[in-house]
Amino acid sequence: MKLHIILTFFLFFFYSADLVIDFGKSNGKNKDWILISDNIMGGVSKSKLEYLDDSFLLTGNISLDNYGGFSSIKTKYENFDLTDYKGVKIRFKSSKQKFAFTLEESKNWTLPNFKGEFNSTKENTWEIITIYFKDFKEYQIGEPTGNKLKTSSLKNIVRLGIITTDKKEGPFTIEVDYIEFF
């Protein structure tokens, strides 16, 4: 009987725990996320991804030349079932710029994806933002469709990411400590 109670408690704790993606050299996540910028479609923005001891640092210069204007960091393709979560918390700092946390449901980049936008309110100061999945909006090739993220889509996520959304030329920076699904 005691084993049954302990096992039940363990399973409840395991399945109800928040999912945390902790960044930095010390956490061995360097190979799990990749830099993707507008260069993949002819843009000329410059970006650099660096893993620090406890975070990642994405910096660069956005250019709107050749229909460019973004830089991002994304996971490799995997299967993420986020149906047990209501949203995401991100601990980050930036230079008062706009970003979005992205969820992709397909490997085909022309199909819709979902973005939960956030921005820094303080200059280069650690902040924790909360974005609820109910507030994520659907985009197709960078343009809003007017739709929201459906709960059923959370079961089929194949890629996570963070992308610049200012669509302004100039330097940008974002440092991220962790991403936590709650």
Salt bridges, closest charged atoms under 4 A:
ASP32 OD2 - LYS29 NZ 3.69
ASP81 OD2 - LYS155 NZ 3.32
GLU104 OE2 - LYS74 NZ 2.56
ASP135 OD1 - LYS134 NZ 3.49
GLU175 OE1 - LYS93 NZ 3.93
ASP177 OD2 - ARG91 NH1 2.81
